[in-house]
Amino acid sequence: MRRSEQIRYLLLAAQREGNRRLAAALSKIELSPAQSEILRILGDHNTLTLTGIGQMLVCDSATSPSRLVERLVDAGFINRTADLHDRRQVHLALTPAGQEKELQVRTIENALYDELDALPGAAEFVSTLELLVTGLPAGKALKRRIG
């Protein structure tokens, strides 16, 4: 197997395993990784439009951002407010229950991040991964999200 092929499959395997672990932890608070990502984006950015959220999503989900947001609105975690100047625009923000849920997500993620931070060579690995995604759609979404 070529080194580049090994890298490709190791990245895919690591992503799948990480997502499985995250999904298992999030299932205890009845959220999916995609839903948790939306809560975290709103937690970090306060109020956004659906388009704004969509531009920051990195998760690979078959579910559209509007459907994910709709489920979170129905669950009472997100409020929708119409724009005063453009009724077609809707602003999204966390409700108090959404803020609590976002804090639970942040706690779960931080436990996973502590494990990843402890891996040897983590800083160098981040630099290598940045080279792989810079200028690409997911890399651009992540850059917008980080600010």
Rosetta blueprint (number, residue, H / E / L):
1 M L
2 R L
3 R H
4 S H
5 E H
6 Q H
7 I H
8 R H
9 Y H
10 L H
11 L H
12 L H
13 A H
14 A H
15 Q H
16 R H
17 E H
18 G H
19 N H
20 R H
21 R H
22 L H
23 A H
24 A H
25 A H
26 L H
27 S H
28 K L
29 I L
30 E L
31 L L
32 S L
33 P H
34 A H
35 Q H
36 S H
37 E H
38 I H
39 L H
40 R H
41 I H
42 L H
43 G H
44 D H
45 H H
46 N L
47 T E
48 L E
49 T E
50 L H
51 T H
52 G H
53 I H
54 G H
55 Q L
56 M L
57 L L
58 V L
59 C L
60 D L
61 S L
62 A L
63 T L
64 S L
65 P H
66 S H
67 R H
68 L H
69 V H
70 E H
71 R H
72 L H
73 V H
74 D H
75 A L
76 G L
77 F L
78 I E
79 N E
80 R E
81 T E
82 A E
83 D L
84 L L
85 H L
86 D L
87 R L
88 R L
89 Q L
90 V E
91 H E
92 L E
93 A E
94 L E
95 T L
96 P H
97 A H
98 G H
99 Q H
100 E H
101 K H
102 E H
103 L H
104 Q H
105 V H
106 R H
107 T H
108 I H
109 E H
110 N H
111 A H
112 L H
113 Y H
114 D H
115 E H
116 L H
117 D H
118 A L
119 L L
120 P L
121 G L
122 A H
123 A H
124 E H
125 F H
126 V H
127 S H
128 T H
129 L H
130 E H
131 L H
132 L H
133 V H
134 T L
135 G L
136 L L
137 P H
138 A H
139 G H
140 K H
141 A H
142 L H
143 K H
144 R H
145 R H
146 I H
147 G L
